[in-house]
Structure formats: C-alpha cells, structure tokens
Amino acid sequence: MTEAPTGVWLEDLTWPEAKQRFDADAVVVVPIGAASKAHGAHLPLKTDALTARALGQKLIERLAVVAAPVVGFGYYPAFTSFAGSQHLTADTFKALMRELIASLMAHGVKRIALINTGVSTEKPLDEIAAETGALVLHMRLIGRAAEGLIEHKDGGHADERETSVMLALDPRSVRMAELKPAADFKLSAATGDPTRASAFKGERLLAARIDDMVLALAARWPDIAPLSFRA
C-alpha cells in the first residue's frame, strides 16, 4: 500500500486548520507565475499562472505539502511593451516575496519551497532563497527526462514546450490560427517554434517536472517523501 496524499491548498483551509498544519511543521510550497504576461500571439496572458497552479495541484496530489496561492506578479522586463503584461521592478518583486515569506514564518512556517515558472524571476528568487533559506525550484531547469520529445529545442518562451503544456492544460485557450514559427520576438513576444507542440508532449513535460520537484522536495525534507522513496 502507498500513503494517501494529504496535500492541500492553503486557501481551502480555515485559519485554525492552517495553524494546525503549520504547527505540525508542514512544508509550504509557493507557486510563482505571471497572471498576465504576453506569450506570443497564440497563448493567453495567463499561461504562467495556469502552469504554476497546475504544478501546485500536482504536488499536493503527490506530497503532504501546503500550496500557497499562486503569486501572479513578478519581474518581467522583456514584456513591458506588450498590452496587458503586468510587471514589477526587481526590487519590488523581491520586497513582495520577502514580505510573503516573512508572513508565513511569523505564523510558524519553517520550511518553504518556491516554485518558479519564469526566467527573469530566477535571479531575484535565488537572492531571496539565499536570504531566507527557502528552497527554490526553477521550472526551466527541471523535467529533462521529457526533453527527447522536443523537436525544436531553441526558444524558451511560448515555444514548443510552453505551447505543449498549454495544449495539455487548457487547449481551448490556444489560438491555433496564430500557431506559427515566432520569427521575431520583438513583434510576437515569443521565441522558438511552437508548431510541433502537442498535448501529449505537454503531459509528458508536466509529469517529468513534477517527478523532479517531488525528488527535490523529498531530498530536502525526507519526512515528506512517499514511502516508496524512503530507504
């Protein structure tokens, strides 16, 4: 038999239930993904936030962690000129994360993991992790087991990988008529070629990323690992 998952979204708890989890030394996972940021002409502004939410959901299905609400604002300087993209300066973003982490710690949380879906947010979050002792996991650097499925490995934004993930999570939000090679980032807010994207690839990418996140979290805090991971 395997352990039944007992993870939960913080927002679904009452405050006494949250206190009980915190007093029991729960690991709190903070997903970070832009609620509104340009992703080419074919993906919705909510792409990062939806991905961050999906990662949080899959983590609570695998581990006894508490997932905090998705942080939907961050440091995205490359997208400020695109309509609808919302952006904080690096200092403001770091101040936001410091205050969020300080609030959790004030409530007794000692173990925090940051799940980052962005690229420009990597450096600020690494600095915050160094200050606070939080574990930070960057989506761009995990899920290598699925890389063999990716035909066009260049890019990195609204590309084959990200479009595949959105086809798996919310296919109706992908504008198929606009799904074409992103020849000019300055015009489209995309890099790479998303035309070979598929829902199957997106499912495999998400699964590989979650596997890596589970391993990283269990390595840092072995007591939350599933029985099958423990020696």
N, C-alpha and C positions, 0 to 999 in steps of 0.2 A: 504494500500500500504506500501511496505517496501522501505528503502533507497537503491538506486542503489549503488553498490560497486564502490569506486573510488580509490582503492589502486593501486600501480604501482611499477614496478621495477625501481630503480634509474638509472640503465644502459640504460633504454629505453628513458630517458628524455634528452633533451638538457640542457646545463647549465643554460640558463635563466628559463626554466621550473623547474629545480631543485631549483633554487633560489626562485622562486615563492612559491613552496611547503614549503621550509624551512622558508621563511618569514611569511608564514601562520601558523607556529608552528606545522608542521607535526611531527608525531611520526615516527621515523626511526627504522626499525627492522633490526638487523644484524644476519643472519643465520650463524652458525659455524658448519662445518662438514668436516672431512678429505677427501681431494681429492684422496688420495692414502694411504690406510691403510689395512692391512690384516684382512680378515673376514672369517676365515676358508678356507677350500678347495672348498666351494660351492658358495661363494658370491664374487662379484668383489671388487677390491680395492676402487672403487668409491662409495661404499654403503652409507657412512655417508654424502658425498657431495650431492648425489642424494636425500637422505632423507631431508637434510636441504633445498635444492631447492624446494622440494615438499611442505614442511611446509611453506616456504616463499610464494609460489604461492597460497596456500590455504588461507593464512592470507590476502593477498591483494584482494582476492575474497570476503572476509567477512568484512574487515575493511578498512577505508580510511587511510592506512599507506603507507609509502615508504619503500620498501625492498631493502636494500643494497646488493651488490654482495656477494655471499657465501664466507666466509673465509675458505679456503681449507687447511690451515696449522695450526697445534696445537701441544699440549704437549701429546705425546702418548708413554710413556717409555716402556710399555709392548710389543711393536710391533717392536722395532728397529731391531731385528734379522731376521725379515721376509722380503723376497725380495720384493722391491717395496714400502715398508712402509716408509713414509716421516714423520720426527719428528723434532720438535723444543724443546729446553730446556724450562723449565717453565719460566725462566726469559726472554728468547727471545720471547716466546709466549705472555707474559704479556706486554712486550715492544711493540710488534706489535699491540696488542689491544689498548693500551694507545694511540699510535700514530693515529690509525684509528679513535678512538673516539674523540681525540683532533682535528683532521682534520674536522670531522663533526661539532663539536662545533664551530670551527673557522668560519664555513660557516653559523652559526646561529642556528644550531640544538640544541634544549634544552631537547628534550625527546627522549631517546634511549632505546631500548629493545634488549637484546642479547638472541638469541635462540640457545641453546647448545645441540648438539646431542651426545657428548662424555661423558665419565665418568671421566677419568683422567684430563679432562679440567675443571671439576666443581670447584675445589678449586681455581685455578688461576683466573677463571672468577668471582667467588664470591669476591675475593680480588679486582679485577678491578671494580666490581659493587659498592663495598664499597667506593672506591676512587672517582668514577665519578658520582655516583648517578643513574647509569643505572639500569634498571630492568633486571634481568637475569632469564630465564626460562630453566630448565633442563629437557630434554625430558624423562629421566629415571623416573622422579618423577611425571609425569602427565599422563593422559589417563587411570586412574584407572577404569573408567566405562567399559572398554573392557577387564579387567583382567580375568573376568569369562570365557572368551573364551580360555584362555591359559591353556593347559593341563600339560605342564612341566614348572613350574614357576621358577625352578632353572636356573642357567646360567646367561645371561646378555650380551653376545657378540656372534653374528652370531647364535643366538639361535632361538627358535620358534617365538618369537616376531619379531626379525630383519629379519628373513627369510620370514616371512609372509608379512612384509612391502615391501620387495623387490619383492615378487611374485605379489603384487598388483601394484607396480610402474613400474617394468621392468622385467617381468617373463623370457624373453629370456636370461637375464644375469645370472640367477640362474643355476648352474651346477647340474642338477638333479641327474646325475650319482654319484656325490660326496655327495649327501644329506644323511648323516648318522649321528648317535649319535657321538658327539665330546667327545671321551673318554679321550683324552689327550691334554690339551690346549697347552702345550709346542710344540707339533708336528703339531697341526692343526690351531692354532690361533683362537680357538672358545671355548666357554663354553656353556653347556646346550645341549638340544636335539632338533634339528630343524626338525625332521622327521614328526612332526604333523603340520607343518606350512601349511598355505593355503592363497590364495589371499583374500578370504572372511575375514579371521581374520585380514589380513593386512589392508584392507579397514576400518574395524571397529576400529582398533588401531589408524590409522591416523585420523579418524573422531573424536574419543574421545580426542586425543591430541590437535587437532585444537579447539575443543569446550573449553577445559581447557585454552588454550592460549588466545582465544578470551575473556573469562571471566576474566582472569588475567589482560590483557591489558585494558579492559574496566573498571575494578575495579581501576586500577592505574590512568587512564585518561578517565573519564566518557564521555567527549565530543566526543570521537571517537566511542562510543558504538552504535550499531544499535538501532533504535527507540524502538524495542521490548524489549530491555534490560533496557530502562530508566524508571524511576519512573514517 
